[in-house]
Amino acid sequence: MKKIITVLLAMMIITVIFALAGCQNKSSDPGTPPEDVIHPGVSDNNDTGNENSNGQTFTGSGEMIENAISVRIGRDSNDELSVNIIDNAAANTMLDYLSDSALLFPTYTYDEDAGFVGQNVRGNYTREEEVTVTNIKAGELYLFSGGQLRLYFKDVPGANITATPIGVFADTSVVNEAVTNAYESNQGDTWGVDVYFWITKQIS
């Protein structure tokens, strides 16, 4: 009987030791996760940094709608380029005007120094999601307060523009050459168009 009691006491002691060891190894409550874990990519000013396939960060509020539209740069181009659109009110208003059939979109402003092609677009657009952008990257699209949509075809450091981010080309590496070639091949256009684009909405 004494031996049984001794064995039971030994087992109880071992159980207590393992239980205490488990408590010591158990992770403590880490508390509330930091903001960049809860909402990755959101900066202090609540603008979402959206990263495209090239690792380029594009500043704009809202999530990125990948491959929302496809674009051909140049009237005779067959190269379909995907464009990711920011899910904000202005961009969605613009999407409402597009079709799942290719629409010919002419631009009448080609500014080599400022690095963009632009055209005024129809529609009533909110300015609630305007931001100030210091450095622009090639392939980014912005809507300005006067209703002008601009595609930047080259990097513009120190631009300091105030506009609504609309989207960015999925492959930004081809934009500069494609826009420049389309502009040069379109010189003397009957209608005075600088660059033609074919735009097709890819989402319903």
Salt bridges, closest charged atoms under 4 A:
GLU35 OE2 - HIS39 NE2 3.90
GLU80 OE2 - ARG72 NE 3.16
GLU112 OE2 - LYS154 NZ 3.52
GLU130 OE2 - ARG127 NE 3.06
